[in-house]
Amino acid sequence: MKNNIVIMNFSGVYEVQGLKAVLEAGKTNNHIISQLDCQDIPGTNCYCDSLAEEEIEKRIVPFGPEGLHFLDSGNYHYMTKLWTEKLREPFVLAVADHHPDMQPPLFQELLSCGCWVNRVLEENPYVKKVVLLGADAELVAAVPEPYRSRMVAYDESQIARDDRWENCFPKDLPVYLSIDKDILSPSQVHTNWQQGTLTLSQLRNVILELFHHCRVSGADICGECADALFHAADDKVILQDDSVNGRLLHTLMALGNGGKA
C-alpha cells in the first residue's frame, strides 16, 4: 500500500479534530498528504446525488485508490464506491463496519451511505467478493438475497473470539479495506451511528491479520464524530477520536510499507 494519504473534508469535522496535526507529524515518514475540501458540494450528506457524484469524481481524478483515504463521518461512507471504481484489476472488498451497508435503497437513483456496497456489487466489474468483518449479526441476516451469494460475513462475535475469517480471502487477489469506526464500542470512540462492541485492539488485530494474509492495495477510514463539530462535544470525545485515527493511521501505513505496526 502506498504512502499516499487523502483527507476528504465534507462536514468540517477535521478542522475541529486534531487529525491535521497527526498527519503533519506523519510527514517525517515521507507520507504524501493531500486535503480535499468538499464542503462546497451540495447533495452529499448521507445521500449523494448525481451532480455531487460527478463533481466528487472530478476532484479525485489526480489521486489513485492506493494508499489511505479519510472520508469524514459515516454519512460519507459511499465514497468507498468511488475510490474502488479506480481499481483496474479484480479485487476483494473487505468492510469492517457495524452495518453491512447493504440496505435496499430508498431512492434507486441515489448513492447512499446505507446501500453503497450493493452498488459496488452491481456496478463494479472488478469486485469478486465482499467480506463483512464485524457487522451486527441481525443486520447481516437482513441483507437482501440477491447479494448474499457474493458476500461472506463474520459478525462481531466471531471476530471477538478470533474465528479464522482470513481463510476466506483468495490468495491471488488484492484487497481494498474500508473501515467505519462505528464497529468499535462507544468506550473506544464516539460516532454518529449505532455502534458495535469491538475494542481498538481487536480491530487492529483484524488489520494485522489481513495484511499478513493478503495484498492490501488501499484503505479508507470513516466514522468521525459529527458531535465534535455540531454539538460541541467535550475534549475527551475529540481526543478519543484523534487517538483512534492516529493509531489506525500508524498501523495501516506501517504495514503498508512492510513494517510492523
VMD Tcl script that draws the C-alpha trace (Angstrom):
set ca {
  {0.00 0.00 0.00}
  {1.40 3.38 -0.98}
  {2.30 6.28 1.31}
  {-0.43 8.50 -0.15}
  {-2.95 9.92 2.34}
  {-6.03 11.82 1.16}
  {-8.28 13.67 3.63}
  {-11.80 14.34 2.33}
  {-13.46 17.08 4.35}
  {-17.23 17.17 3.81}
  {-18.51 18.41 7.17}
  {-15.64 20.42 8.63}
  {-15.07 17.86 11.36}
  {-11.36 17.57 10.62}
  {-11.00 21.27 11.37}
  {-12.23 20.57 14.91}
  {-10.30 17.37 15.49}
  {-6.54 17.16 15.56}
  {-6.15 14.89 12.54}
  {-4.29 17.58 10.67}
  {-1.65 17.70 13.39}
  {-1.39 13.91 13.38}
  {-0.76 13.92 9.66}
  {1.75 16.75 9.90}
  {3.73 14.54 12.26}
  {3.42 11.75 9.67}
  {5.37 13.78 7.12}
  {8.54 12.62 8.82}
  {7.73 9.19 7.35}
  {7.55 10.60 3.81}
  {3.77 10.36 3.61}
  {2.27 12.30 0.71}
  {-0.68 14.13 2.28}
  {-3.44 15.76 0.25}
  {-6.52 17.53 1.56}
  {-9.72 17.81 -0.46}
  {-12.23 20.37 0.76}
  {-15.67 19.14 -0.33}
  {-17.78 21.35 1.93}
  {-18.95 23.42 -1.03}
  {-20.55 20.44 -2.82}
  {-24.32 20.24 -2.15}
  {-26.19 16.94 -2.12}
  {-23.59 14.86 -0.27}
  {-24.85 14.27 3.29}
  {-25.90 10.59 3.64}
  {-27.17 10.63 0.06}
  {-25.03 11.60 -2.92}
  {-27.00 12.88 -5.88}
  {-25.79 12.59 -9.46}
  {-24.43 16.14 -9.68}
  {-22.50 15.73 -6.43}
  {-21.15 12.37 -7.56}
  {-19.96 13.90 -10.82}
  {-18.21 16.76 -9.02}
  {-16.53 14.45 -6.50}
  {-15.28 12.21 -9.29}
  {-13.65 15.23 -10.91}
  {-11.90 16.22 -7.70}
  {-10.42 12.77 -7.05}
  {-9.09 12.38 -10.60}
  {-5.49 13.22 -9.54}
  {-5.48 10.51 -6.88}
  {-5.33 6.74 -7.07}
  {-7.12 4.09 -4.99}
  {-3.84 3.06 -3.39}
  {-2.93 4.48 -0.02}
  {-5.19 5.67 2.78}
  {-8.29 7.84 2.47}
  {-10.08 9.61 5.33}
  {-13.75 10.01 4.40}
  {-15.24 12.13 7.23}
  {-18.23 10.71 9.18}
  {-20.11 7.53 8.29}
  {-22.55 9.72 6.34}
  {-19.97 9.69 3.55}
  {-19.04 6.01 3.55}
  {-20.36 5.81 -0.01}
  {-17.02 7.35 -1.03}
  {-15.56 3.84 -0.89}
  {-17.55 3.04 -4.03}
  {-15.97 5.96 -5.87}
  {-12.44 5.10 -4.73}
  {-12.77 1.42 -5.66}
  {-14.01 2.40 -9.13}
  {-10.42 3.48 -9.76}
  {-9.14 -0.10 -9.34}
  {-8.41 -1.77 -12.65}
  {-7.86 -5.36 -11.58}
  {-10.02 -7.99 -9.86}
  {-10.18 -7.39 -6.10}
  {-11.96 -8.27 -2.87}
  {-13.68 -5.56 -0.85}
  {-13.25 -6.01 2.92}
  {-15.63 -3.89 5.03}
  {-15.04 -3.52 8.78}
  {-18.29 -1.87 9.84}
  {-21.06 -2.39 12.40}
  {-23.51 -2.10 9.48}
  {-23.35 -4.14 6.25}
  {-24.37 -1.00 4.27}
  {-26.41 -3.29 2.01}
  {-29.93 -1.96 2.61}
  {-32.45 -1.73 -0.22}
  {-32.17 1.87 -1.47}
  {-34.94 4.31 -0.60}
  {-34.20 6.21 -3.80}
  {-32.92 3.98 -6.58}
  {-31.11 6.77 -8.39}
  {-29.17 8.00 -5.34}
  {-25.93 6.61 -3.95}
  {-26.16 6.46 -0.16}
  {-24.21 5.53 2.94}
  {-26.69 2.67 3.54}
  {-26.65 0.93 0.16}
  {-23.24 1.70 -1.34}
  {-21.98 -1.90 -1.01}
  {-24.91 -3.08 -3.14}
  {-23.96 -0.54 -5.77}
  {-20.36 -1.78 -5.78}
  {-21.57 -5.33 -6.43}
  {-23.97 -4.16 -9.13}
  {-21.70 -1.76 -10.99}
  {-18.03 -2.60 -10.44}
  {-16.88 -5.30 -12.88}
  {-13.69 -5.98 -10.92}
  {-15.07 -6.78 -7.47}
  {-15.21 -10.54 -6.94}
  {-16.42 -10.72 -3.37}
  {-17.39 -8.58 -0.38}
  {-16.22 -9.71 3.05}
  {-18.01 -8.14 6.01}
  {-15.86 -8.12 9.13}
  {-17.50 -7.38 12.48}
  {-21.01 -6.40 11.36}
  {-24.02 -6.93 13.61}
  {-25.43 -10.46 13.08}
  {-29.06 -9.32 12.83}
  {-28.17 -6.70 10.24}
  {-26.21 -9.28 8.24}
  {-29.22 -11.60 8.28}
  {-31.31 -8.82 6.73}
  {-29.07 -8.42 3.66}
  {-31.25 -8.92 0.55}
  {-30.95 -12.33 -1.08}
  {-29.58 -11.25 -4.49}
  {-26.35 -10.07 -2.85}
  {-25.74 -12.90 -0.42}
  {-24.08 -15.22 -2.95}
  {-21.25 -12.69 -3.43}
  {-20.86 -11.88 0.27}
  {-19.10 -13.56 3.19}
  {-19.80 -12.28 6.69}
  {-18.05 -12.74 10.02}
  {-20.07 -10.94 12.67}
  {-18.67 -9.13 15.69}
  {-18.95 -12.19 17.97}
  {-16.89 -14.26 15.51}
  {-14.28 -11.53 15.26}
  {-14.18 -11.17 19.04}
  {-13.49 -14.87 19.54}
  {-10.90 -14.83 16.75}
  {-12.57 -17.19 14.28}
  {-10.33 -17.90 11.31}
  {-12.01 -15.46 8.95}
  {-8.84 -14.68 6.99}
  {-9.10 -18.03 5.16}
  {-11.98 -16.68 3.07}
  {-9.68 -14.32 1.15}
  {-8.30 -15.66 -2.16}
  {-4.51 -15.60 -2.12}
  {-4.21 -14.24 -5.65}
  {-6.47 -11.17 -5.36}
  {-5.69 -7.79 -3.80}
  {-7.92 -6.40 -1.08}
  {-9.35 -2.93 -0.57}
  {-10.11 -2.36 3.12}
  {-12.84 0.02 4.27}
  {-13.15 0.82 7.99}
  {-16.06 2.53 9.69}
  {-15.18 3.34 13.28}
  {-18.75 2.55 14.35}
  {-17.51 -1.04 14.51}
  {-15.93 0.00 17.81}
  {-17.57 0.16 21.22}
  {-18.58 3.63 22.48}
  {-15.98 3.08 25.21}
  {-13.35 3.34 22.45}
  {-14.69 6.16 20.29}
  {-17.92 8.04 19.56}
  {-19.57 8.13 16.15}
  {-22.91 9.45 14.90}
  {-24.32 5.98 14.16}
  {-25.22 2.95 16.27}
  {-22.00 1.25 17.32}
  {-20.67 -2.25 17.82}
  {-18.75 -3.83 20.67}
  {-15.21 -4.36 19.39}
  {-12.16 -2.83 21.02}
  {-9.49 -0.97 19.12}
  {-7.09 -3.84 19.85}
  {-9.49 -6.30 18.22}
  {-9.83 -4.07 15.17}
  {-6.07 -3.71 14.93}
  {-5.74 -7.50 15.06}
  {-8.11 -7.74 12.10}
  {-5.91 -5.30 10.18}
  {-2.73 -7.15 11.14}
  {-4.12 -10.50 10.01}
  {-5.44 -9.03 6.77}
  {-2.04 -7.59 5.85}
  {-0.36 -10.85 6.88}
  {-2.51 -12.96 4.57}
  {-3.36 -10.56 1.72}
  {-2.01 -7.83 -0.51}
  {-3.89 -4.73 0.61}
  {-3.95 -2.23 -2.24}
  {-5.75 0.60 -0.49}
  {-7.84 1.51 2.53}
  {-10.17 4.14 3.89}
  {-11.48 5.25 7.28}
  {-14.76 6.95 8.15}
  {-16.82 7.31 11.32}
  {-15.75 10.70 12.61}
  {-17.86 12.02 15.44}
  {-20.18 14.64 13.98}
  {-20.83 15.80 17.56}
  {-17.31 17.21 17.59}
  {-18.49 19.84 15.14}
  {-22.24 20.23 15.55}
  {-22.87 19.67 19.24}
  {-19.69 20.91 20.89}
  {-18.56 17.54 22.21}
  {-16.26 17.65 25.20}
  {-12.50 17.41 24.85}
  {-12.44 13.74 25.89}
  {-14.60 12.72 22.91}
  {-12.45 14.68 20.47}
  {-9.22 13.33 21.97}
  {-10.57 9.76 21.70}
  {-11.32 10.27 18.03}
  {-7.88 11.75 17.41}
  {-6.19 8.90 19.26}
  {-8.04 6.21 17.31}
  {-7.29 7.95 13.99}
  {-3.63 8.22 14.92}
  {-3.32 4.56 15.88}
  {-5.15 3.34 12.79}
  {-3.03 5.62 10.62}
  {0.17 4.30 12.17}
  {-0.96 0.67 11.84}
  {-2.06 0.91 8.22}
  {0.88 2.94 6.94}
  {3.48 0.87 8.83}
  {2.05 -2.38 7.49}
  {1.63 -0.88 4.03}
  {5.35 -0.13 3.99}
  {6.23 -3.67 5.01}
  {7.00 -2.79 8.62}
  {5.48 -3.71 11.96}
  {2.52 -1.86 13.47}
}
mol new
graphics top color blue
foreach p $ca { graphics top sphere $p radius 0.5 }
foreach p [lrange $ca 0 end-1] q [lrange $ca 1 end] { graphics top cylinder $p $q radius 0.2 }
display resetview
